[in-house]
Amino acid sequence: MPSAKSTLLLWKIIIFIALFPFMYHMIWDAAFTLNLSPVDPLNTGLRFCTFLGLAAWWSWMAAGIFNWTFETQGDNELAEAIMASDKIKAQ
């Protein structure tokens, strides 16, 4: 059974993977709205990498907020159950 920290990190990674396509699509739509056409041949690669980087950053931060919630809420049943199972294993 994995430790509580590794379980929370696993959830953070799962949430990151789930959020990334939506964040990327949102940034792509915003670029078209602002008339930043990503098909410009001179800047296509740079814009694509920028969009990927922004989507990754925002997704990771959103997943981090979820992870922080589980780590800091004392009355959260899932976090308590994970911590209790770690304590039982340690004894």
C-alpha positions in Angstrom: 0.0 0.0 0.0 1.5 3.4 -1.0 2.1 6.1 1.6 -0.3 9.1 2.0 2.1 11.5 0.2 2.5 9.2 -2.8 -1.2 8.6 -3.0 -1.9 12.4 -3.0 0.8 12.8 -5.6 -0.8 10.2 -7.7 -4.1 12.0 -7.5 -2.4 15.3 -8.4 -0.9 13.6 -11.5 -4.3 12.1 -12.5 -6.0 15.5 -12.1 -3.2 17.1 -14.1 -3.7 14.7 -17.0 -7.5 15.2 -16.9 -7.3 19.0 -16.9 -4.5 19.5 -19.4 -6.6 19.2 -22.6 -9.2 21.6 -21.4 -6.6 24.1 -20.3 -4.9 23.8 -23.7 -8.1 24.2 -25.6 -9.1 27.3 -23.5 -5.7 29.0 -24.2 -6.0 28.1 -27.9 -9.5 29.7 -28.1 -8.3 32.8 -26.3 -5.4 33.1 -28.8 -7.9 33.1 -31.7 -10.2 35.5 -29.9 -7.2 37.9 -29.5 -6.3 37.4 -33.1 -3.1 35.5 -32.4 -3.4 33.1 -35.2 -1.2 30.0 -34.4 -0.9 29.3 -38.1 1.6 32.1 -38.6 4.6 30.2 -40.1 7.2 32.3 -38.2 5.8 31.9 -34.8 3.9 28.6 -34.9 6.5 26.6 -32.9 6.9 29.3 -30.3 3.2 29.8 -29.8 2.5 26.1 -29.7 5.2 25.7 -27.0 3.9 28.7 -25.1 0.3 27.3 -25.2 1.6 23.9 -24.0 3.6 25.5 -21.2 0.7 27.7 -20.0 -1.7 24.7 -20.1 0.8 22.6 -18.2 1.4 25.3 -15.6 -2.3 26.0 -15.0 -3.2 22.3 -14.9 -0.4 21.6 -12.4 -1.5 24.5 -10.2 -5.1 23.4 -10.2 -4.1 19.9 -9.3 -1.9 21.3 -6.6 -4.8 23.2 -5.1 -6.7 19.9 -5.0 -3.7 18.2 -3.4 -3.3 21.0 -0.8 -7.0 20.6 0.1 -6.5 17.0 1.0 -3.4 17.7 2.9 -4.7 20.5 5.0 -8.3 19.6 5.8 -8.3 17.7 9.1 -11.9 16.5 8.8 -11.5 15.1 5.3 -12.4 11.4 5.5 -10.3 10.2 2.6 -7.1 11.9 4.0 -7.8 10.6 7.5 -8.3 7.1 6.2 -5.0 7.2 4.2 -3.2 8.6 7.2 -4.7 6.0 9.5 -3.7 3.1 7.2 -0.1 4.4 7.2 -0.1 4.6 11.0 -1.4 1.0 11.2 1.3 -0.2 8.8 4.0 1.6 10.8 3.1 -0.2 14.1 
